[in-house]
């Protein structure tokens, strides 16, 4: 009865962990949630101006349809934001959409035919693989020479005439490390003009000094075949509002517009007004956000560093840490042991085979809860490792 394309349909592994934690919580067990890619503590809020814009827009009745690609002032503001990030952009290249996942899904729907090849990182982001499989594309994984450098020799060997997309995310989804060898990557990709680059940049503003984000879309020779995926969720604490954007050449952006209007129609106008004001937020908002995240990152890393058996690189971007487990302890076994002690994290293998032997945790909790959760984690892993 159902389409045979649904043969691979299953919850992403990280969602399975979330559901298991939720079931334990419903049974009465207290859980410290470090498995969700969200802001757990209520000290994190959207910019005040964005919240006021939502209120005002509702009161003034801004609840009608809007242009499918997004209201013009928001597209203009996003274009200016992209220029600041190094990509010359006009509003016609911007499509406002329901968040980064929709941006990824719609990109795959627009570009992929049966049998096309998609190159994606390992570890990577599970929805990338989900949509490639749904569209019957051939998936190839490119490895990293180290956590911050793509293996460009392998990347070039993977490219064939059937290669349609190369996907990269920086800061990386599971481990928060920036990709540092963009020059080498660009040098390879410029030789293959039939390949479209998908640059997932949702954490591009959540980067800790002295590190800086750079985008493949800022290379002039790559700009016109790069689709940038971004969101308001992470920088502006708007995860539940579901609003993001894609930046793409005008002819491709027009196709995104058609797809959006035949599926989602448009993003809630009230939320678009909030996003517009978020982009105008004073620098002090961003500075406070980063100060809070930096404090929590360092708190978590300091406690993890006391472990005799865990090893972890401090994240360069995002709000994730990706500790490496001791030999002999699988990531799924570690997740099970931690859940028994009331701590929820995600197995690294959820993000690909190269993530096996790691766990991913989010450090956006209140300081006291974060400290308790990380200390429990260290105790459980050290005890399990003997």
N, C-alpha and C positions, 0 to 999 in steps of 0.2 A: 504493500500500500504506500509506504513512504518512499521517497526518492532514494536511489542507491548511493547518492552522494552523502547520505547521512550515516554511512557505515562506520565512519571514524568518529561520530559525535560522542563526546564525553566531556565531563567537566575538566577544565585545566587542573593539573595536579595541585596548584596552590589553592584553588577553590575547594578541593577535596579536604585539605587541611583545615580551612576555615569552617567548613561544615561540621567536621568532626569536633572541632573546638566548640562550636555553637551547641552541638548536641550534648557535650559534656556539661556545658554551662547550664543548659536547660534542665539537666538532671540534678543541678545543685552545686556542681563543682565550680570554684572560682578560678577564672582563667586570666592570665596576663597576656593580652593580645599583642604579639609582635609579628604576626603573620600577614597583616593587612598593609597594602601599599597606600596608606592614608594617614592623615593627621589625627592621632588618637586623642591628644590633649586639647581641651577646649581653650587653652591659652592661645592656640593658633586660630586666627579668624581672618576672613577676607578683609580687604581694606574697608575702612568705615565708609568711604565715599561710594564703594560698590554696593554696600548694604542699603545705604540711603537712596541710591538710584533705583534699587528694586522696589523699595517702599513707594517712592514718588511715582514710578512708572505704573504701579498697580493702581494707585489713587487716581492717576490721570487717565486710566483706561487703556494703557498700551498693551492690550491683550489680543490684538488682531493679527492677521497674517503679516509677514514681512517678506521682503525679497528673499528668494531661496538661498542666494549666496551670502546673505547677511546684510544688515543695515549699512548704508554707505559710510557713515562716520566711523563705525567699528572697523570696516575693511581698510579705511584710510589710516586709522590708528595702528592697526596690525602691520600694515605696509611700512609705516615709519619705524615700528619696533624691529621689523626684519632688517631694515637699512642699518639700524644701530648694531645689529648682530653680524653685519658684514655682507648681506645679500641685497643688492639693489632691487627694489620691489615697487610695483605700482598696485593700486587697489584691485585692479582687474585680475591680478594673479592670486588673490586671496579668496578662499572659500571658507566661511564659518560653518562648523559642523558640530555634531554631538560628541565631541571628544576624540582623543587620539585613536581609540580602538576603531571608531567608525572611519577615521581617516585611513587607517591601515586597511580595513576591510574594503572600502571603496577604491583605494588604490589598486588592490589586487583584482577586484572585479573589473576595473577599467583596462587593465593591462594584460591579464593572463588568459591564455588559451590552453586547452588540453595539451599536455606534453611540454609546455614551456618550462624553462629551468629558472629556479629562484635560488640565489645564494644568500645564506643568512648566517649570522654568527653563532658559534657554540662556545659558551652558553649564550642564550638569547632570550627572546620574548615569546612565550607559547602561542599567543594569537597569530603571530606571523605564520607559524607552521600550520595552525588550524586552517587558515584561509587558503594557504597554498594547497593543502590536501583536499579541501572542499572543491577547489577549482581544478583538481587533477593535474597540478603542476609537479614537476620533478624537483625535489628539495636536495640541495647540496649545502653542506656545512663547511664554513671556513673557520679555521682554528686561530688562536692567538699565540704568537711567539712567547708572550708573557701577558699578564693581565691588561697591559695598556697598549700593546702593539699587535695589529692584525698581521698574520702571516701572509705577506703580499706575494711571495713566491707561490704559495698554495692557491691564493686567490686567482692569480693569473692562469694557473693550470686548470682551474675549475671552469673558467669561462669558455663557452663554445658558441657556435652560431645560434643555438637554441636558448641561450641565456637571455632572459628578459629583464629580471630585476636583481639588483644587489641591495640588500638591506643592512644598514648599520645603525646602531643606537649609541649615542654618546652624550652624557655619561651613560654607561651601560646599565641595563635594567637590573640584573641581579646583583652586581658587585659595586656599582657606583664609581667605577674607574673610567677616566676619560681615555678616548682613543687618541694617542699622541703622534701616530705616524700618518696623518692625513696627507702629507706631501707625497709619501710613497704610494698611498692608495690612489691618489689623484693621478699620479704618473702612470699607474697601471690602467685605470679606467678610461683615461683620455684616449687610449689606443683602441677602445672598443665602443664606437659611437652608437651601436645598436642597443647598448645596455642602459637601462634607466636606474638611477640611484634613488633609494628611499632612505631619507635621513630622519631618523626618529630622535627628536631633540626635546623631549618633554621635560627633561631635567636641566636644560641648558642654562637656566638662571640659578639653579641650586648648585653652585660650584664654590668650593672653599678656597680662599687665598692660600698660596700664591697661584693656584691653578686657574686656567682660563679655558673657556670652551671655544672651539672653532668648528665651523660647518663646512662640509664639502660643497654646499651650495654657494659659498663665497668664492670658489674658484671659477673665473669667467668661462673657462672652457667646459665646465660641467654644469653651470647654472641652468641651462635650457633643457637639461634632461635629468634634473633632480627634483624630486617631490619632498618637501619638508613637512614633517608631521609635528604638530605642537598642540599645546593645551593650556588652558587657564588653571587647571586643577592643582598643579604642584606649586607654581610660583605664587598663586593668589588664594590658596586654600579654598578652592571651589570644586572639590572632587565630585560632590553630589549634584552639582548644577549641570554637569555634562555639557561643556562647551569647549571647543578647541578650533583649530584651523589647519588647513593645508595651504602651502604656498607652492605654486607650480606655474609654468609658462601659460600664457593666456589661453592658447588653444586647448591645453589639457584642463585648465581650470574650468573652461566652459563645459567640458564633459562631466567634471565633478558636479557642477551646478545642475545639469540635467539629471544625473543620478540622484542627487539629494532631493530635487523637487518631485521625483517619482517614487521616493521612499519616505523621507522624513518631513518633506515640505519646507520647513524652516525651523530654526532654533527659536525657542520661546523668546519673544521680544523683550520681556522684562529682564531675562538673563543676559541678553545682548547688551542692554543698557548698563547692567552691572559690570559686564566685561569691559565695556568702553571706559567706565570710570576707574576700573581697576588699573588699566594701562596708564591712567593719569595720576595714580597714587603718588604721594611724595616719596622721595628717596628714603625718608626715615622709616617708612613701612617696610621696605625691603631690607634695610639695615637691621631692624628689629627682628624680622623673620630669620635672617641669616645668623644673628647673634644667638637666638634661641636654639637653632639647629646646631650651630657649632658647639654650644655648651653641651647639648645632649649627645652629640657625636663623640665628643671627648670624654664625657662621663662613661658612656658605654664602652668605648675603646680602652679606657684606663682599667676598667674592671675585667674586661676580656683578657687584657695583657697580663693579669695575675694568674691566669690558668697555666698549669704545667703541660697541658696537652692540646690546647687550641692555639692556632696561629691565625692572625688576621692583619690585613693591610688596612690602614685607616682610609675611609672612603674619600675620594676627591670630589664627588658630586652625588646628588640624590640624598635620600634619608635612609639608606640601607647600609648594613654591614654584612659581610659574607665570610664568616669564619670557616677555616679549614679544620675538619675533624681529625682526630688521631687515627692512625692506621688501625684497621680491624673493626672500626665502628662505622657502619653505613649511615648515610644521612637519614634514611627512613627509620632505622632503628633509633637514631638520636631523637627524631621528631616524636616517636612514640614514647620514649622515656621522658622527654620534656613535658609532653601532654599529661602524663601521669602525675607530674609535679606541678601542674597548673601553668605551664608556659607554652604558648603556641608560636611556632616558627614554621618556615617553609623548607622542605628538602631541596638542596641545590640541584638534584637531578631533575626537578620540575622544569628547569631551564635548559636542559640538554645534558648529554653524557659528560661534557666537560665540567658540569656543575656538581657531579657526583662527589661525595665526600665533603661537601660544604652544607651549611645551612644559611638561609637568608633571614635577617631580622630587621624590623623597622624600629627606629629609636625616637619616634615622635610622641612618646608617652610622657605623662607628668614625671618630673624628676624622681620622686620617691618610688613610684611604681616601676619606672625604668631601672632604677638601681636594684630594686628587689628582683625584678625579672632577670636581669643580666647576672646577678649573683647566684640565683638559683640555677641558671643555665651553666655557669662555670662549675658549680658544685656537682651537678648531675653528670656532666661530661667527664670531669676529672675522676669522679667515683667510678663511672663506667669503664674508663680507660685503665683503672687500677693504679 
